[in-house]
């Protein structure tokens, strides 16, 4: 997993808020600094999984849309040399 800068803040409830600014919305709470660290590690992984899924589904949706529009998606235009006639 790539490394991300993590910002920590004490909150009014005597706990800690941790965030990964590079991943908007990736913010967690922990009663202790260690708990906040564990929680943000999990949250970063989950945020990255959501981003991957959205990119993957978007790519699939675009391919389906191209096929429905009668276009051949660029990835299907290329055939290996062994398959060319």
LOTOR-63152 format. One record per residue: residue number from 1; residue in three letters; chain; x, y, z of N, C-alpha, C, O in turn. Coordinates in pm, 1 decimal. Last residue first. Layout:
N
SITE     n   res   chain         nX         nY         nZ        caX        caY        caZ         cX         cY         cZ         oX         oY         oZ
SITE   NUM   ALA       A          X          Y          Z          X          Y          Z          X          Y          Z          X          Y          Z
...
REM end
This chain:
85
SITE     n   res   chain         nX         nY         nZ        caX        caY        caZ         cX         cY         cZ         oX         oY         oZ
SITE    85   UNK       A     -501.1    -1145.9    -3959.6     -509.9    -1224.3    -4082.9     -420.2    -1167.2    -4188.7     -414.3    -1220.0    -4299.7
SITE    84   UNK       A     -378.0    -1166.1    -3625.8     -409.9    -1087.8    -3745.2     -410.4    -1176.0    -3868.1     -330.6    -1269.0    -3879.8
SITE    83   UNK       A     -289.9    -1313.4    -3415.5     -432.4    -1324.4    -3447.8     -468.6    -1247.2    -3573.8     -580.0    -1261.5    -3624.0
SITE    82   UNK       A      -23.7    -1254.2    -3378.9      -57.6    -1394.2    -3411.8     -204.6    -1410.0    -3451.5     -240.7    -1509.3    -3514.7
SITE    81   UNK       A      -33.8     -988.8    -3294.7       11.9    -1020.0    -3429.4      -27.5    -1160.9    -3471.0      -61.3    -1183.9    -3587.2
SITE    80   UNK       A     -331.5     -913.6    -3107.4     -193.2     -961.3    -3114.0     -157.7    -1001.8    -3256.8     -245.2    -1045.0    -3331.9
SITE    79   UNK       A     -522.3     -628.0    -3184.2     -512.2     -773.6    -3181.6     -365.1     -811.2    -3182.1     -284.1     -747.7    -3249.6
SITE    78   UNK       A     -698.5     -354.8    -3075.8     -565.6     -410.5    -3091.5     -573.1     -562.4    -3082.4     -623.8     -617.7    -2984.8
SITE    77   UNK       A     -957.3     -289.0    -3016.4     -908.6     -263.0    -3151.5     -776.2     -332.7    -3178.9     -745.9     -365.9    -3293.4
SITE    76   UNK       A    -1016.8     -311.1    -2755.3    -1055.5     -424.3    -2839.0    -1009.6     -406.3    -2983.7    -1021.9     -498.4    -3064.6
SITE    75   UNK       A     -938.9      -73.3    -2643.6     -871.7     -193.8    -2596.0     -906.5     -316.3    -2680.5     -833.5     -415.3    -2677.8
SITE    74   UNK       A    -1117.6      112.0    -2764.2     -977.1      106.2    -2804.0     -906.2      -20.8    -2761.1     -821.4      -71.6    -2834.5
SITE    73   UNK       A    -1436.2      -31.4    -2851.4    -1347.8       27.2    -2750.9    -1202.1       11.5    -2792.5    -1165.5      -91.0    -2850.1
SITE    72   UNK       A    -1606.7       50.0    -3133.1    -1522.7      -55.1    -3077.9    -1430.5       10.8    -2976.5    -1353.9      100.3    -3012.3
SITE    71   UNK       A    -1942.2      170.6    -3130.4    -1798.3      193.8    -3137.3    -1725.6       71.7    -3082.2    -1776.8        0.2    -2996.1
SITE    70   UNK       A    -2213.6      160.7    -3093.6    -2158.6      105.5    -3217.4    -2009.9      128.2    -3234.8    -1956.7      106.9    -3343.8
SITE    69   UNK       A    -2309.3      228.7    -2853.0    -2305.8      336.3    -2952.2    -2246.4      288.7    -3085.0    -2230.9      367.7    -3178.2
SITE    68   UNK       A    -2264.0       -3.1    -2711.9    -2402.2       33.1    -2741.9    -2411.2      143.7    -2845.9    -2509.7      151.9    -2919.3
SITE    67   UNK       A    -1987.5       23.2    -2686.6    -2042.5      -88.5    -2764.1    -2186.1      -57.1    -2804.4    -2225.6      -81.8    -2918.4
SITE    66   UNK       A    -1976.3      249.5    -2521.2    -1916.1      252.1    -2655.1    -1973.0      141.9    -2742.7    -2003.5      164.6    -2859.7
SITE    65   UNK       A    -2102.2      144.4    -2292.3    -2161.5      258.2    -2362.7    -2106.6      268.1    -2504.8    -2182.3      292.4    -2598.8
SITE    64   UNK       A    -1917.3      -52.2    -2221.8    -2054.3      -91.4    -2257.6    -2121.6       20.6    -2335.7    -2190.4       -5.2    -2434.4
SITE    63   UNK       A    -1700.2      116.5    -2163.3    -1688.1       15.3    -2269.0    -1827.2      -26.7    -2315.7    -1852.1      -35.8    -2435.9
SITE    62   UNK       A    -1805.3      262.4    -1947.7    -1766.7      332.1    -2070.2    -1754.0      234.0    -2187.3    -1793.5      266.6    -2299.2
SITE    61   UNK       A    -1842.2       57.3    -1757.8    -1958.4      132.2    -1807.1    -1926.9      204.9    -1937.5    -2010.3      209.3    -2027.9
SITE    60   UNK       A    -1573.3      -12.2    -1715.9    -1666.2     -110.7    -1772.6    -1788.2      -40.4    -1831.1    -1832.8      -74.0    -1940.9
SITE    59   UNK       A    -1481.0      226.5    -1601.8    -1420.6      177.0    -1725.0    -1513.9       77.0    -1792.9    -1531.3       81.4    -1914.7
SITE    58   UNK       A    -1640.2      234.5    -1374.0    -1651.9      341.6    -1472.9    -1594.8      294.0    -1606.6    -1653.6      318.5    -1712.0
SITE    57   UNK       A    -1549.9       12.2    -1236.5    -1687.7       13.6    -1287.2    -1706.7      121.3    -1392.0    -1780.9      102.1    -1488.4
SITE    56   UNK       A    -1284.6      102.9    -1183.3    -1308.4      -21.1    -1256.9    -1448.8      -21.4    -1316.6    -1465.6      -51.9    -1434.6
SITE    55   UNK       A    -1332.2      332.1    -1031.3    -1257.3      342.3    -1156.7    -1286.4      220.7    -1243.4    -1310.1      234.0    -1363.4
SITE    54   UNK       A    -1470.1      216.6     -816.2    -1534.8      318.9     -898.8    -1464.7      334.1    -1032.5    -1530.2      347.7    -1135.9
SITE    53   UNK       A    -1274.8       41.7     -713.7    -1401.8      -11.6     -764.7    -1471.8       89.3     -854.9    -1526.7       52.1     -958.6
SITE    52   UNK       A    -1076.0      227.2     -636.2    -1047.4      126.2     -737.4    -1176.8       73.7     -798.6    -1187.9       62.3     -920.7
SITE    51   UNK       A    -1218.0      367.0     -435.9    -1167.8      438.4     -553.6    -1141.6      339.3     -666.4    -1180.5      364.2     -780.5
SITE    50   UNK       A    -1259.3      156.1     -254.2    -1374.4      223.4     -315.5    -1331.3      296.9     -442.4    -1399.7      290.1     -544.5
SITE    49   UNK       A     -992.1      100.9     -185.2    -1074.8       -2.5     -247.2    -1195.8       58.3     -316.9    -1231.1       16.5     -427.1
SITE    48   UNK       A     -919.5      341.4      -64.0     -852.3      300.3     -187.2     -931.1      191.6     -260.3     -936.2      190.4     -383.3
SITE    47   UNK       A    -1084.7      329.0      162.7    -1100.5      438.3       65.4    -1037.5      400.2      -68.6    -1096.0      424.4     -174.2
SITE    46   UNK       A     -973.5      103.8      291.5    -1111.3       99.2      241.9    -1138.4      209.1      139.6    -1207.4      185.6       40.4
SITE    45   UNK       A     -716.9      201.1      353.8     -731.8       81.5      271.3     -871.9       75.3      210.5     -887.3       45.2       92.1
SITE    44   UNK       A     -792.1      414.8      520.3     -716.5      439.5      396.9     -733.1      321.5      302.6     -760.4      340.1      184.0
SITE    43   UNK       A     -915.6      276.7      733.0     -993.3      368.7      649.5     -922.7      397.8      517.3     -987.7      404.6      413.0
SITE    42   UNK       A     -699.7      137.5      845.2     -812.6       63.7      788.5     -891.0      152.2      692.7     -928.8      108.6      583.9
SITE    41   UNK       A     -551.4      359.5      929.6     -491.3      260.3      839.1     -601.0      180.1      768.6     -595.2      158.0      647.6
SITE    40   UNK       A     -725.0      480.6     1105.5     -696.3      550.6      979.6     -629.5      454.7      880.7     -649.3      467.8      759.9
SITE    39   UNK       A     -730.5      291.3     1316.0     -852.5      322.7     1241.9     -823.2      390.0     1108.7     -889.0      360.5     1008.9
SITE    38   UNK       A     -466.8      299.5     1408.4     -521.1      173.6     1353.6     -644.3      201.3     1267.5     -660.9      143.0     1160.3
SITE    37   UNK       A     -463.1      571.4     1494.3     -369.4      521.9     1392.3     -422.6      393.1     1328.0     -422.7      380.7     1205.6
SITE    36   UNK       A     -658.2      571.0     1692.4     -677.3      656.6     1574.2     -586.4      609.6     1460.5     -627.3      608.1     1344.4
SITE    35   UNK       A     -530.2      400.5     1873.5     -656.6      358.6     1812.4     -684.5      440.4     1686.9     -729.4      385.9     1586.0
SITE    34   UNK       A     -310.5      560.8     1938.9     -289.0      429.3     1877.3     -416.2      379.7     1808.2     -410.7      324.0     1698.6
SITE    33   UNK       A     -434.2      775.1     2062.2     -359.6      798.5     1938.9     -336.7      666.3     1864.5     -343.1      661.6     1741.7
SITE    32   UNK       A     -766.7      680.3     2169.7     -623.2      700.5     2192.3     -557.0      725.5     2057.7     -615.9      700.4     1952.6
SITE    31   UNK       A    -1011.9      683.9     2053.5    -1002.2      730.8     2192.1     -856.8      757.9     2230.3     -827.4      845.7     2311.4
SITE    30   UNK       A    -1043.9      809.9     1721.2     -994.3      708.6     1812.8     -985.0      765.7     1952.5     -953.6      883.6     1969.2
SITE    29   UNK       A    -1194.5      857.2     1404.0    -1179.5      896.6     1543.8    -1120.6      779.5     1620.8    -1145.6      663.5     1588.0
SITE    28   UNK       A    -1120.2      960.3     1062.7    -1164.4      865.9     1166.2    -1141.7      925.0     1304.3    -1077.9     1029.2     1319.3
SITE    27   UNK       A    -1152.0     1023.1      719.1    -1135.8     1080.5      852.7    -1191.8      980.8      953.9    -1298.7      923.6      932.6
SITE    26   UNK       A    -1158.2     1080.9      413.8    -1095.1      971.8      488.8    -1056.2     1026.4      626.5     -943.1     1070.1      647.7
SITE    25   UNK       A    -1241.4     1295.6      269.3    -1342.5     1218.5      339.9    -1286.6     1104.1      422.5    -1361.1     1037.2      494.1
SITE    24   UNK       A     -986.3     1273.6       25.4    -1095.6     1350.2       84.6    -1201.4     1259.5      148.1    -1244.6     1160.7       88.8
SITE    23   UNK       A     -683.7     1188.5       58.6     -804.2     1110.1       30.9     -923.1     1181.0       96.4     -956.8     1151.4      211.1
SITE    22   UNK       A     -490.9     1353.3      146.6     -485.7     1317.0        4.9     -609.2     1237.7      -38.2     -635.3     1222.1     -157.5
SITE    21   UNK       A     -532.1     1366.9      426.7     -574.2     1476.9      340.3     -574.3     1444.8      190.6     -651.4     1504.6      115.5
SITE    20   UNK       A     -648.0     1154.2      633.6     -551.1     1142.2      524.6     -591.8     1247.4      421.6     -677.3     1220.4      337.3
SITE    19   UNK       A     -682.2     1200.8      988.1     -729.2     1212.8      850.7     -612.6     1194.7      754.7     -496.4     1216.4      788.9
SITE    18   UNK       A     -807.2     1150.2     1314.5     -699.3     1127.5     1218.1     -758.1     1138.5     1078.1     -869.1     1091.8     1052.2
SITE    17   UNK       A     -869.2     1273.5     1627.6     -922.4     1265.2     1492.5     -801.7     1249.5     1401.2     -705.9     1326.3     1409.6
SITE    16   UNK       A     -885.5     1147.2     1956.9     -805.9     1195.0     1844.1     -880.8     1174.8     1713.6     -946.5     1072.9     1692.3
SITE    15   UNK       A    -1024.0     1264.0     2266.6     -984.2     1157.8     2175.9     -903.3     1220.2     2063.9     -857.7     1334.0     2075.6
SITE    14   UNK       A    -1152.2     1446.7     2425.0    -1027.6     1385.5     2471.2     -990.9     1261.1     2391.6     -933.7     1165.9     2444.6
SITE    13   UNK       A    -1346.1     1580.7     2298.3    -1388.4     1463.9     2376.8    -1268.6     1386.4     2431.8    -1283.1     1273.8     2479.3
SITE    12   UNK       A    -1238.2     1771.4     2132.9    -1291.7     1813.2     2262.1    -1331.7     1699.0     2351.8    -1349.7     1719.2     2471.9
SITE    11   UNK       A     -944.6     1612.9     1986.9    -1077.5     1674.4     1981.6    -1124.7     1706.9     2122.8    -1057.8     1673.3     2220.6
SITE    10   UNK       A     -628.9     1653.7     1841.9     -705.7     1619.0     1963.0     -842.0     1683.0     1947.9     -852.7     1796.2     1900.6
SITE     9   UNK       A     -539.9     1530.1     1523.4     -584.2     1642.3     1605.9     -651.2     1587.1     1730.4     -721.6     1486.3     1725.0
SITE     8   UNK       A     -317.9     1434.2     1263.1     -385.6     1400.9     1388.1     -422.6     1529.4     1461.3     -346.2     1625.9     1461.3
SITE     7   UNK       A     -278.7     1331.4      930.2     -287.3     1444.1     1023.6     -367.8     1399.8     1145.4     -472.3     1336.0     1132.4
SITE     6   UNK       A      -61.8     1149.1      731.0     -175.5     1141.1      822.5     -168.4     1259.1      918.0      -64.8     1284.0      979.5
SITE     5   UNK       A       31.4     1081.9      402.1       47.2     1170.9      516.4      -79.0     1160.0      601.0     -190.2     1161.6      548.2
SITE     4   UNK       A       76.8      749.1      290.6       -2.7      870.8      291.3       28.5      950.8      417.0       49.3      894.4      524.4
SITE     3   UNK       A      224.9      506.1       77.6      228.4      582.9      201.9      148.1      711.4      186.4      151.3      774.9       81.0
SITE     2   UNK       A       54.7      226.0      -80.2      134.3      347.7      -81.1      130.6      417.4       54.7       42.9      390.1      136.7
SITE     1   UNK       A       84.8     -116.9        0.0        0.0        0.0        0.0       90.2      124.3        0.0      190.3      128.1       71.5
REM end
